[in-house]
């Protein structure tokens, strides 16, 4: 791989994760195509999902170009690194351009990473999927590659303090790629993708070796599994309230200007 910036960042990440004592358990890397484009669909439970999931592709000597918000590229430190790794900026004001850039990258033989849930799931269940990943794969005529990360929420996630205590278990499962027909219904392909990722999620949880540190450490375990994480319905209601508040702020700013 002629990826000097990407490989340097990977080396740095390895050092950091080793310092944190993260215990990786990755299966399914052999499913990753050795060449050709693809859309990598990843679940989203923590801020490190993009970095952690990328390790599943290294045995096949592949790297993933992630779609990330434009503000990250504007930062004086992260910006040069993101551009050097050839990630794809997402401008929320001009989403069509970002989408087309991702499709073009797939057509060039790149693997493009997306989070179909769009934002972190605070219930640690799969949220409703957006259909962008399906549409991208169909338009570029490349396979969808489902990836499931479990355990990252224990290190860094939304609404919780970072936990850099040593030894968290990180479970990553790569599923079988599947190629939707170009004239498929994006909604149906998205439904299929989510069903496949649910199977991977069930497998990841079943084989996860990490345990609560004490009787109070159950916040990262879904309510359906006896944990104290909010239910999917409660988490979605909280997300909706946050979106409504942000929309109200935007309207207020527009009125002021």
HELIX and SHEET records of a PDB file:
HELIX    1   1 UNK A    4  UNK A   19  1                                  16    
HELIX    2   2 UNK A   29  UNK A   31  5                                   3    
HELIX    3   3 UNK A   49  UNK A   53  1                                   5    
HELIX    4   4 UNK A   54  UNK A   60  5                                   7    
HELIX    5   5 UNK A   70  UNK A   74  1                                   5    
HELIX    6   6 UNK A   78  UNK A   84  1                                   7    
HELIX    7   7 UNK A   95  UNK A  107  1                                  13    
HELIX    8   8 UNK A  132  UNK A  140  1                                   9    
HELIX    9   9 UNK A  152  UNK A  154  5                                   3    
HELIX   10  10 UNK A  186  UNK A  206  1                                  21    
HELIX   11  11 UNK A  223  UNK A  225  5                                   3    
HELIX   12  12 UNK A  232  UNK A  256  1                                  25    
SHEET    1   A 7 UNK A  23  UNK A  27  0                                        
SHEET    2   A 7 UNK A 169  UNK A 174  1                                        
SHEET    3   A 7 UNK A 143  UNK A 150 -1                                        
SHEET    4   A 7 UNK A  38  UNK A  42  1                                        
SHEET    5   A 7 UNK A 111  UNK A 114  1                                        
SHEET    6   A 7 UNK A  64  UNK A  69  1                                        
SHEET    7   A 7 UNK A  88  UNK A  90  1                                        
END                                                                             
